């Protein structure tokens, strides 16, 4: 991928070539060259930083995370955030393994998914939320076995918006073992 700075350097070279052609004879050539020079003159003073390139969407860095909760049984009251402390991927450093929240480092369209399991004979109801707004919700209950549920969503976030998974039942019971890992994942689709 060509960066904006590389493009500016290329345009500076083109301007030097066009300026040397200006000395040639021919009124038509001079008028044409002035028109072309007008287009490229804006590139002559390029001083582009990495932040400018990212802000203009010319270059994007990957933003993705995968966090898991392994080998744990836990009770969660209504609206308590779930924390997934085992972070196996955190490109862009948007996920906080201590709070369980993903905070968007850049504005864009994101997708998130969560997979949670319930203790046998217990409910596990959960939702992905952005502030107080519920983005997606699911739950599971199995009378004699461990039950698991999955949910995903796509949402547009502003820089600094947070998404997390919270319990949505007054008595949610989470189950995890070597065969069932609870997880919360997400990634930037498009900035």
N, CA, C and O of each residue as an XYZ file, in Angstrom:
764
protein
N       0.841     -1.165      0.000
C       0.000      0.000      0.000
C       0.894      1.237      0.000
O       1.853      1.317      0.767
N       0.576      2.197     -0.859
C       1.340      3.439     -0.947
C       0.826      4.396      0.112
O      -0.375      4.650      0.197
N       1.729      4.924      0.917
C       1.325      5.865      1.950
C       1.176      7.257      1.346
O       1.667      7.518      0.248
N       0.508      8.131      2.052
C       0.315      9.498      1.595
C       1.652     10.219      1.497
O       1.845     11.035      0.595
N       2.572      9.937      2.399
C       3.892     10.575      2.355
C       4.644     10.172      1.086
O       5.276     11.011      0.444
N       4.574      8.872      0.720
C       5.201      8.415     -0.522
C       4.586      9.098     -1.731
O       5.295      9.481     -2.662
N       3.270      9.249     -1.718
C       2.579      9.928     -2.806
C       3.038     11.379     -2.917
O       3.234     11.885     -4.022
N       3.209     12.041     -1.793
C       3.688     13.425     -1.795
C       5.089     13.517     -2.383
O       5.371     14.424     -3.166
N       5.976     12.585     -2.014
C       7.329     12.577     -2.559
C       7.304     12.393     -4.070
O       8.047     13.049     -4.800
N       6.440     11.494     -4.530
C       6.307     11.258     -5.965
C       5.818     12.529     -6.671
O       6.303     12.860     -7.752
N       4.869     13.234     -6.069
C       4.334     14.445     -6.687
C       5.379     15.567     -6.687
O       5.431     16.356     -7.631
N       6.203     15.647     -5.652
C       7.284     16.641     -5.648
C       8.231     16.403     -6.827
O       8.661     17.358     -7.474
N       8.559     15.140     -7.112
C       9.415     14.798     -8.248
C       8.750     15.201     -9.555
O       9.401     15.744    -10.448
N       7.449     14.934     -9.666
C       6.713     15.303    -10.882
C       6.727     16.814    -11.094
O       6.838     17.270    -12.232
N       6.618     17.587    -10.039
C       6.624     19.042    -10.149
C       7.965     19.528    -10.691
O       7.997     20.427    -11.532
N       9.074     18.949    -10.224
C      10.396     19.338    -10.734
C      10.513     19.039    -12.222
O      11.065     19.841    -12.976
N       9.997     17.888    -12.650
C      10.027     17.542    -14.073
C       9.197     18.537    -14.871
O       9.647     19.033    -15.904
N       7.990     18.833    -14.400
C       7.120     19.764    -15.119
C       7.731     21.166    -15.178
O       7.566     21.860    -16.181
N       8.419     21.586    -14.142
C       9.055     22.915    -14.149
C      10.178     22.981    -15.190
O      10.386     24.019    -15.818
N      10.892     21.881    -15.369
C      11.932     21.886    -16.403
C      11.315     21.904    -17.804
O      11.907     22.473    -18.720
N      10.151     21.300    -17.989
C       9.461     21.308    -19.282
C       8.907     22.697    -19.586
O       8.761     23.058    -20.754
N       8.597     23.477    -18.559
C       8.037     24.811    -18.770
C       8.941     25.690    -19.636
O       8.450     26.574    -20.338
N      10.221     25.463    -19.595
C      11.150     26.285    -20.359
C      11.092     25.986    -21.854
O      11.653     26.737    -22.651
N      10.436     24.921    -22.239
C      10.309     24.573    -23.648
C       9.384     25.555    -24.349
O       8.606     26.257    -23.702
N       9.472     25.601    -25.666
C       8.622     26.501    -26.448
C       7.279     25.850    -26.697
O       7.133     24.633    -26.581
N       6.321     26.654    -27.035
C       4.976     26.177    -27.350
C       3.985     26.646    -26.322
O       3.989     26.191    -25.178
N       3.135     27.560    -26.738
C       2.159     28.161    -25.829
C       1.203     27.120    -25.266
O       0.854     27.191    -24.088
N       0.776     26.166    -26.062
C      -0.163     25.137    -25.605
C       0.457     24.288    -24.509
O      -0.188     23.967    -23.511
N       1.728     23.927    -24.712
C       2.402     23.113    -23.718
C       2.505     23.860    -22.393
O       2.319     23.270    -21.329
N       2.799     25.140    -22.455
C       2.936     25.935    -21.236
C       1.609     26.047    -20.511
O       1.558     25.900    -19.289
N       0.526     26.306    -21.247
C      -0.799     26.405    -20.611
C      -1.180     25.085    -19.974
O      -1.683     25.066    -18.851
N      -0.952     23.974    -20.671
C      -1.269     22.652    -20.135
C      -0.446     22.363    -18.887
O      -0.959     21.852    -17.891
N       0.823     22.694    -18.958
C       1.685     22.435    -17.812
C       1.279     23.264    -16.600
O       1.341     22.779    -15.471
N       0.863     24.518    -16.823
C       0.410     25.325    -15.691
C      -0.840     24.719    -15.048
O      -0.985     24.738    -13.826
N      -1.724     24.193    -15.860
C      -2.925     23.550    -15.319
C      -2.553     22.330    -14.481
O      -3.074     22.131    -13.383
N      -1.641     21.518    -15.019
C      -1.194     20.328    -14.285
C      -0.454     20.729    -13.025
O      -0.644     20.123    -11.970
N       0.396     21.757    -13.129
C       1.120     22.233    -11.951
C       0.173     22.732    -10.873
O       0.440     22.563     -9.684
N      -0.918     23.339    -11.277
C      -1.913     23.787    -10.300
C      -2.475     22.629     -9.496
O      -2.721     22.748     -8.296
N      -2.675     21.506    -10.174
C      -3.189     20.316     -9.476
C      -2.179     19.764     -8.486
O      -2.536     19.355     -7.381
N      -0.901     19.755     -8.896
C       0.125     19.166     -8.047
C       0.719     20.124     -7.023
O       1.424     19.682     -6.115
N       0.459     21.398     -7.140
C       1.051     22.369     -6.215
C       0.628     22.117     -4.777
O       1.381     22.380     -3.839
N      -0.580     21.608     -4.616
C      -1.048     21.351     -3.254
C      -0.226     20.265     -2.566
O      -0.173     20.210     -1.337
N       0.415     19.401     -3.355
C       1.254     18.364     -2.770
C       2.654     18.861     -2.430
O       3.385     18.184     -1.707
N       3.042     20.028     -2.937
C       4.413     20.509     -2.779
C       4.793     20.739     -1.330
O       5.969     20.638     -0.981
N       3.832     21.045     -0.483
C       4.153     21.314      0.915
C       3.666     20.202      1.839
O       3.297     20.465      2.983
N       3.663     18.978      1.359
C       3.200     17.853      2.174
C       4.109     17.661      3.382
O       5.328     17.552      3.252
N       3.499     17.624      4.542
C       4.195     17.306      5.777
C       3.241     16.418      6.573
O       2.577     16.889      7.496
N       3.174     15.157      6.222
C       2.174     14.237      6.728
C       2.755     13.425      7.883
O       3.861     12.894      7.788
N       2.006     13.337      8.957
C       2.398     12.511     10.095
C       1.616     11.202     10.052
O       0.658     11.076      9.290
N       2.013     10.246     10.851
C       1.306      8.969     10.955
C      -0.137      9.197     11.410
O      -1.051      8.531     10.924
N      -0.345     10.131     12.336
C      -1.686     10.431     12.827
C      -2.573     10.968     11.705
O      -3.756     10.635     11.625
N      -1.980     11.822     10.818
C      -2.743     12.343      9.686
C      -3.187     11.220      8.760
O      -4.322     11.199      8.284
N      -2.276     10.289      8.514
C      -2.585      9.181      7.618
C      -3.707      8.334      8.204
O      -4.646      7.981      7.489
N      -3.628      7.996      9.510
C      -4.660      7.192     10.154
C      -5.981      7.945     10.182
O      -7.031      7.368      9.902
N      -5.934      9.234     10.519
C      -7.162     10.025     10.593
C      -7.853     10.125      9.239
O      -9.080     10.194      9.177
N      -7.089     10.134      8.162
C      -7.676     10.226      6.825
C      -8.113      8.862      6.303
O      -8.688      8.772      5.219
N      -7.851      7.811      7.051
C      -8.282      6.479      6.648
C      -7.462      5.889      5.513
O      -7.881      4.911      4.894
N      -6.301      6.467      5.230
C      -5.478      5.989      4.135
C      -4.767      4.707      4.536
O      -4.581      3.802      3.722
N      -4.384      4.645      5.768
C      -3.706      3.455      6.276
C      -4.463      3.050      7.532
O      -4.768      3.903      8.366
N      -4.768      1.785      7.681
C      -5.472      1.371      8.887
C      -4.691      0.260      9.578
O      -4.076     -0.588      8.932
N      -4.731      0.287     10.868
C      -4.083     -0.764     11.638
C      -5.166     -1.743     12.061
O      -6.319     -1.346     12.232
N      -4.824     -3.004     12.232
C      -5.844     -3.963     12.637
C      -6.282     -3.721     14.083
O      -5.464     -3.438     14.958
N      -7.561     -3.837     14.304
C      -8.106     -3.750     15.657
C      -8.959     -4.991     15.850
O      -9.978     -5.169     15.183
N      -8.531     -5.848     16.770
C      -9.227     -7.107     17.032
C      -8.822     -7.610     18.408
O      -7.705     -7.379     18.871
N      -9.755     -8.301     19.050
C      -9.415     -8.903     20.342
C     -10.155    -10.218     20.503
O     -11.209    -10.438     19.907
N      -9.585    -11.076     21.312
C     -10.223    -12.325     21.723
C      -9.875    -12.541     23.173
O      -8.700    -12.618     23.533
N     -10.894    -12.640     24.012
C     -10.682    -12.828     25.444
C     -11.520    -14.009     25.919
O     -12.610    -14.258     25.406
N     -11.001    -14.722     26.894
C     -11.662    -15.934     27.358
C     -11.726    -15.993     28.880
O     -10.931    -15.380     29.592
N     -12.691    -16.746     29.334
C     -12.831    -17.060     30.761
C     -12.803    -18.583     30.835
O     -13.728    -19.247     30.369
N     -11.751    -19.130     31.415
C     -11.550    -20.576     31.432
C     -11.633    -21.122     32.847
O     -11.269    -20.444     33.808
N     -12.113    -22.347     32.967
C     -12.074    -23.106     34.219
C     -12.666    -22.356     35.405
O     -12.012    -22.214     36.438
N     -13.875    -21.884     35.267
C     -14.465    -21.142     36.372
C     -15.969    -21.383     36.422
O     -16.640    -21.509     35.398
N     -16.463    -21.440     37.634
C     -17.898    -21.422     37.864
C     -18.173    -20.149     38.651
O     -17.467    -19.849     39.613
N     -19.169    -19.420     38.259
C     -19.402    -18.147     38.933
C     -20.870    -17.759     38.869
O     -21.589    -18.132     37.942
N     -21.291    -17.014     39.856
C     -22.643    -16.453     39.931
C     -22.544    -14.963     39.614
O     -21.654    -14.278     40.118
N     -23.450    -14.465     38.784
C     -23.463    -13.052     38.410
C     -24.854    -12.475     38.617
O     -25.812    -12.963     38.017
N     -24.991    -11.452     39.450
C     -26.277    -10.778     39.597
C     -26.582     -9.915     38.362
O     -25.718     -9.725     37.506
N     -27.779     -9.412     38.278
C     -28.257     -8.597     37.166
C     -27.349     -7.396     36.910
O     -26.969     -6.682     37.838
N     -27.007     -7.185     35.635
C     -26.228     -6.043     35.134
C     -24.776     -5.981     35.593
O     -24.133     -4.941     35.452
N     -24.256     -7.059     36.132
C     -22.843     -7.100     36.516
C     -22.012     -7.428     35.277
O     -22.306     -8.399     34.580
N     -20.970     -6.628     34.991
C     -20.114     -6.915     33.831
C     -19.323     -8.210     34.023
O     -18.847     -8.506     35.119
N     -19.195     -8.965     32.949
C     -18.381    -10.172     32.964
C     -16.977     -9.794     32.496
O     -16.808     -9.031     31.545
N     -15.990    -10.334     33.170
C     -14.603    -10.061     32.820
C     -14.004    -11.343     32.251
O     -14.120    -12.415     32.845
N     -13.369    -11.217     31.102
C     -12.709    -12.332     30.443
C     -11.201    -12.070     30.538
O     -10.645    -11.367     29.693
N     -10.533    -12.627     31.558
C      -9.156    -12.223     31.870
C      -8.068    -12.789     30.967
O      -6.963    -12.246     30.933
N      -8.348    -13.867     30.235
C      -7.330    -14.465     29.379
C      -7.463    -13.855     27.988
O      -8.342    -14.228     27.211
N      -6.589    -12.926     27.694
C      -6.635    -12.212     26.420
C      -5.627    -12.840     25.469
O      -4.420    -12.668     25.643
N      -6.110    -13.566     24.464
C      -5.221    -14.250     23.537
C      -4.865    -13.389     22.329
O      -3.920    -13.701     21.604
N      -5.611    -12.311     22.107
C      -5.333    -11.380     21.014
C      -5.871    -10.015     21.426
O      -6.997     -9.904     21.910
N      -5.057     -8.974     21.230
C      -5.507     -7.620     21.569
C      -4.809     -6.607     20.654
O      -4.079     -5.734     21.123
N      -5.042     -6.736     19.352
C      -4.474     -5.811     18.369
C      -5.150     -4.451     18.525
O      -6.378     -4.370     18.494
N      -4.389     -3.409     18.688
C      -4.938     -2.074     18.875
C      -5.191     -1.731     20.336
O      -5.558     -0.599     20.650
N      -4.996     -2.708     21.246
C      -5.133     -2.514     22.703
C      -6.474     -1.935     23.115
O      -6.530     -1.097     24.015
N      -7.551     -2.361     22.480
C      -8.878     -1.862     22.834
C      -9.527     -2.607     23.984
O     -10.390     -2.054     24.665
N      -9.125     -3.875     24.219
C      -9.754     -4.669     25.270
C      -8.995     -4.541     26.578
O      -7.766     -4.607     26.603
N      -9.739     -4.355     27.670
C      -9.158     -4.255     29.004
C      -9.494     -5.537     29.763
O     -10.649     -5.754     30.129
N      -8.498     -6.382     29.999
C      -8.700     -7.672     30.660
C      -9.047     -7.541     32.137
O      -9.453     -8.525     32.756
N      -8.899     -6.358     32.718
C      -9.255     -6.154     34.130
C     -10.716     -5.746     34.304
O     -11.342     -6.081     35.310
N     -11.262     -5.019     33.320
C     -12.650     -4.548     33.428
C     -13.614     -5.318     32.533
O     -14.824     -5.294     32.758
N     -13.079     -6.006     31.513
C     -13.929     -6.734     30.574
C     -14.513     -5.852     29.481
O     -15.351     -6.311     28.704
N     -14.092     -4.606     29.406
C     -14.648     -3.670     28.421
C     -13.724     -3.513     27.223
O     -12.501     -3.480     27.361
N     -14.334     -3.417     26.043
C     -13.612     -3.034     24.844
C     -13.928     -1.564     24.597
O     -15.096     -1.180     24.543
N     -12.891     -0.739     24.447
C     -13.056      0.685     24.159
C     -12.471      0.949     22.778
O     -11.298      0.672     22.530
N     -13.292      1.484     21.883
C     -12.889      1.694     20.491
C     -11.749      2.694     20.385
O     -11.912      3.851     20.773
N     -10.586      2.269     19.864
C      -9.479      3.202     19.686
C      -9.692      4.139     18.495
O      -9.113      5.224     18.445
N     -10.529      3.715     17.532
C     -10.891      4.560     16.389
C     -12.373      4.373     16.103
O     -12.953      3.337     16.429
N     -12.974      5.376     15.498
C     -14.380      5.282     15.104
C     -14.510      4.310     13.943
O     -13.614      4.217     13.103
N     -15.620      3.586     13.893
C     -15.831      2.680     12.773
C     -16.936      1.684     13.035
O     -17.637      1.747     14.045
N     -17.073      0.761     12.100
C     -18.058     -0.308     12.177
C     -17.368     -1.540     12.758
O     -16.364     -2.005     12.218
N     -17.902     -2.065     13.851
C     -17.298     -3.192     14.565
C     -18.273     -4.359     14.638
O     -19.488     -4.174     14.567
N     -17.733     -5.548     14.779
C     -18.547     -6.716     15.065
C     -18.046     -7.364     16.362
O     -16.844     -7.409     16.624
N     -18.986     -7.861     17.161
C     -18.672     -8.495     18.440
C     -19.443     -9.800     18.564
O     -20.531     -9.951     18.008
N     -18.862    -10.739     19.304
C     -19.564    -11.983     19.610
C     -19.211    -12.423     21.025
O     -18.149    -12.103     21.559
N     -20.139    -13.164     21.607
C     -19.917    -13.706     22.950
C     -20.470    -15.127     22.984
O     -21.503    -15.419     22.383
N     -19.773    -15.998     23.689
C     -20.169    -17.391     23.862
C     -20.073    -17.693     25.354
O     -18.998    -17.616     25.948
N     -21.223    -18.041     25.952
C     -21.257    -18.304     27.394
C     -22.019    -19.588     27.684
O     -22.940    -19.963     26.958
N     -21.616    -20.249     28.757
C     -22.233    -21.511     29.147
C     -22.823    -21.408     30.556
O     -22.358    -20.630     31.389
N     -23.855    -22.212     30.796
C     -24.509    -22.208     32.110
C     -24.261    -23.525     32.839
O     -24.044    -24.574     32.232
N     -24.301    -23.426     34.132
C     -24.200    -24.583     35.009
C     -25.460    -25.439     34.828
O     -26.537    -24.890     34.593
N     -25.354    -26.758     34.931
C     -26.555    -27.597     34.795
C     -27.646    -27.178     35.793
O     -27.387    -26.989     36.982
N     -28.849    -27.041     35.280
C     -29.982    -26.670     36.108
C     -30.034    -25.189     36.467
O     -30.863    -24.785     37.282
N     -29.178    -24.387     35.882
C     -29.127    -22.944     36.171
C     -29.229    -22.140     34.881
O     -28.888    -22.622     33.801
N     -29.698    -20.928     35.013
C     -29.815    -20.010     33.875
C     -28.538    -19.194     33.702
O     -27.844    -18.888     34.672
N     -28.244    -18.849     32.457
C     -27.214    -17.850     32.160
C     -27.805    -16.947     31.091
O     -27.922    -17.343     29.931
N     -28.176    -15.741     31.477
C     -28.700    -14.728     30.553
C     -27.670    -13.616     30.482
O     -27.132    -13.190     31.504
N     -27.396    -13.144     29.264
C     -26.365    -12.120     29.098
C     -26.699    -11.223     27.917
O     -27.519    -11.558     27.062
N     -26.038    -10.076     27.898
C     -26.222     -9.120     26.808
C     -24.911     -8.415     26.528
O     -24.080     -8.242     27.420
N     -24.734     -8.009     25.277
C     -23.651     -7.097     24.921
C     -24.254     -5.710     24.969
O     -25.306     -5.458     24.383
N     -23.576     -4.806     25.676
C     -24.111     -3.457     25.849
C     -23.090     -2.404     25.452
O     -21.880     -2.596     25.568
N     -23.617     -1.296     24.986
C     -22.828     -0.086     24.732
C     -23.447      0.966     25.644
O     -24.512      1.509     25.353
N     -22.763      1.244     26.750
C     -23.379      2.090     27.779
C     -24.603      1.369     28.316
O     -24.517      0.191     28.663
N     -25.751      2.054     28.395
C     -26.958      1.375     28.866
C     -27.723      0.644     27.757
O     -28.659     -0.102     28.043
N     -27.331      0.854     26.501
C     -28.061      0.268     25.373
C     -27.667     -1.189     25.143
O     -26.483     -1.514     25.056
N     -28.661     -2.054     25.047
C     -28.426     -3.463     24.747
C     -28.270     -3.617     23.239
O     -29.148     -3.225     22.470
N     -27.136     -4.194     22.823
C     -26.862     -4.421     21.403
C     -27.339     -5.794     20.954
O     -27.826     -5.950     19.835
N     -27.201     -6.786     21.822
C     -27.624     -8.154     21.524
C     -27.758     -8.894     22.846
O     -27.080     -8.572     23.822
N     -28.638     -9.887     22.867
C     -28.846    -10.631     24.105
C     -29.129    -12.098     23.806
O     -29.634    -12.443     22.738
N     -28.798    -12.944     24.760
C     -29.039    -14.371     24.615
C     -29.025    -15.016     25.991
O     -28.799    -14.357     27.005
N     -29.267    -16.296     26.000
C     -29.232    -17.017     27.262
C     -29.343    -18.508     27.025
O     -29.642    -18.968     25.924
N     -29.092    -19.247     28.092
C     -29.159    -20.695     28.006
C     -29.617    -21.286     29.332
O     -29.390    -20.731     30.407
N     -30.263    -22.425     29.210
C     -30.664    -23.206     30.380
C     -30.783    -24.661     29.940
O     -31.458    -24.968     28.958
N     -30.138    -25.529     30.656
C     -30.275    -26.973     30.441
C     -30.517    -27.592     31.809
O     -29.808    -27.283     32.767
N     -31.500    -28.452     31.902
C     -31.884    -29.022     33.187
C     -30.818    -29.942     33.766
O     -30.502    -29.844     34.952
N     -30.256    -30.833     32.952
C     -29.320    -31.823     33.493
C     -27.922    -31.752     32.875
O     -27.052    -32.550     33.227
N     -27.701    -30.821     31.972
C     -26.393    -30.730     31.318
C     -25.951    -29.267     31.258
O     -26.719    -28.353     31.557
N     -24.714    -29.078     30.872
C     -24.208    -27.727     30.651
C     -24.793    -27.222     29.335
O     -24.778    -27.935     28.331
N     -25.304    -26.001     29.341
C     -25.836    -25.398     28.120
C     -25.005    -24.194     27.725
O     -24.474    -23.492     28.584
N     -24.891    -23.952     26.420
C     -24.113    -22.818     25.939
C     -24.931    -22.003     24.947
O     -25.776    -22.541     24.231
N     -24.672    -20.706     24.914
C     -25.359    -19.805     23.994
C     -24.337    -18.883     23.345
O     -23.281    -18.599     23.910
N     -24.678    -18.424     22.148
C     -23.800    -17.563     21.366
C     -24.626    -16.382     20.863
O     -25.800    -16.529     20.525
N     -23.999    -15.219     20.820
C     -24.670    -14.048     20.260
C     -23.623    -13.179     19.567
O     -22.470    -13.121     19.992
N     -24.042    -12.502     18.492
C     -23.134    -11.559     17.847
C     -23.918    -10.344     17.373
O     -25.143    -10.376     17.256
N     -23.177     -9.270     17.102
C     -23.800     -8.030     16.661
C     -22.793     -7.210     15.862
O     -21.583     -7.428     15.936
N     -23.322     -6.271     15.104
C     -22.513     -5.294     14.371
C     -22.987     -3.922     14.824
O     -24.189     -3.663     14.879
N     -22.046     -3.043     15.146
C     -22.408     -1.722     15.674
C     -21.396     -0.671     15.224
O     -20.203     -0.951     15.103
N     -21.884      0.522     14.984
C     -20.997      1.651     14.682
C     -20.625      2.309     16.005
O     -21.493      2.649     16.808
N     -19.307      2.484     16.222
C     -18.808      3.090     17.449
C     -18.038      4.358     17.144
O     -17.376      4.465     16.112
N     -18.130      5.314     18.046
C     -17.267      6.487     18.010
C     -16.007      6.135     18.794
O     -16.005      5.212     19.607
N     -14.953      6.875     18.541
C     -13.730      6.655     19.313
C     -14.047      6.882     20.793
O     -14.619      7.908     21.159
N     -13.670      5.915     21.646
C     -13.924      6.024     23.076
C     -15.180      5.311     23.547
O     -15.350      5.123     24.752
N     -16.079      4.899     22.633
C     -17.261      4.123     23.022
C     -16.818      2.758     23.545
O     -15.850      2.181     23.051
N     -17.534      2.250     24.546
C     -17.186      0.953     25.132
C     -18.300     -0.055     24.949
O     -19.482      0.286     24.981
N     -17.902     -1.310     24.756
C     -18.826     -2.444     24.653
C     -18.357     -3.483     25.649
O     -17.159     -3.725     25.793
N     -19.311     -4.097     26.338
C     -18.978     -5.147     27.299
C     -20.105     -6.168     27.342
O     -21.168     -5.949     26.761
N     -19.880     -7.267     28.019
C     -20.893     -8.303     28.236
C     -21.327     -8.204     29.689
O     -20.491     -8.130     30.590
N     -22.652     -8.202     29.917
C     -23.172     -8.127     31.282
C     -24.198     -9.235     31.506
O     -24.843     -9.698     30.565
N     -24.339     -9.650     32.760
C     -25.368    -10.614     33.144
C     -26.729     -9.935     33.074
O     -26.867     -8.785     33.490
N     -27.738    -10.632     32.552
C     -29.074    -10.044     32.415
C     -30.150    -10.885     33.095
O     -31.281    -10.967     32.615
N     -29.798    -11.497     34.193
C     -30.744    -12.286     34.974
C     -30.350    -12.108     36.426
O     -29.165    -11.978     36.733
N     -31.306    -12.099     37.308
C     -30.982    -11.842     38.712
C     -30.109    -12.927     39.332
O     -29.504    -12.726     40.385
N     -30.050    -14.084     38.662
C     -29.325    -15.210     39.220
C     -28.657    -16.014     38.101
O     -28.963    -17.192     37.915
N     -27.749    -15.382     37.360
C     -27.060    -16.056     36.251
C     -25.879    -16.859     36.771
O     -25.120    -16.392     37.621
N     -25.734    -18.070     36.252
C     -24.642    -18.950     36.660
C     -23.812    -19.316     35.443
O     -24.309    -19.917     34.490
N     -22.565    -18.952     35.489
C     -21.633    -19.222     34.402
C     -20.860    -20.504     34.702
O     -20.515    -20.787     35.849
N     -20.598    -21.268     33.649
C     -19.866    -22.512     33.794
C     -18.741    -22.555     32.768
O     -18.956    -22.222     31.602
N     -17.559    -22.954     33.181
C     -16.443    -23.152     32.268
C     -15.615    -24.324     32.748
O     -15.428    -24.516     33.950
N     -15.119    -25.109     31.802
C     -14.233    -26.216     32.126
C     -13.300    -26.433     30.937
O     -13.235    -25.590     30.043
N     -12.582    -27.549     30.919
C     -11.613    -27.762     29.841
C     -12.276    -27.921     28.473
O     -11.601    -27.797     27.451
N     -13.569    -28.191     28.433
C     -14.274    -28.382     27.165
C     -15.085    -27.162     26.741
O     -15.463    -27.039     25.576
N     -15.345    -26.281     27.666
C     -16.190    -25.113     27.380
C     -15.513    -23.857     27.905
O     -15.451    -23.640     29.115
N     -15.006    -23.031     26.998
C     -14.417    -21.756     27.364
C     -15.384    -20.660     26.973
O     -15.857    -20.612     25.837
N     -15.672    -19.799     27.896
C     -16.518    -18.647     27.614
C     -15.649    -17.588     26.951
O     -14.481    -17.427     27.306
N     -16.220    -16.860     25.984
C     -15.381    -15.926     25.244
C     -16.140    -14.671     24.820
O     -17.366    -14.664     24.715
N     -15.383    -13.628     24.584
C     -15.862    -12.337     24.094
C     -14.845    -11.893     23.040
O     -13.660    -11.751     23.343
N     -15.300    -11.676     21.816
C     -14.403    -11.296     20.734
C     -14.979    -10.131     19.951
O     -16.183     -9.875     19.985
N     -14.106     -9.434     19.249
C     -14.572     -8.349     18.400
C     -13.466     -7.858     17.492
O     -12.281     -8.080     17.743
N     -13.881     -7.177     16.419
C     -12.889     -6.582     15.523
C     -13.512     -5.463     14.695
O     -14.726     -5.399     14.497
N     -12.638     -4.593     14.225
C     -13.030     -3.473     13.373
C     -13.272     -3.997     11.967
O     -12.406     -4.647     11.381
N     -14.454     -3.713     11.428
C     -14.763     -4.088     10.056
C     -14.257     -3.018      9.100
O     -13.599     -3.314      8.102
N     -14.578     -1.754      9.428
C     -14.243     -0.659      8.535
C     -14.209      0.638      9.338
O     -15.130      0.929     10.101
N     -13.147      1.408      9.160
C     -13.035      2.692      9.871
C     -13.754      3.785      9.095
O     -13.775      4.938      9.527
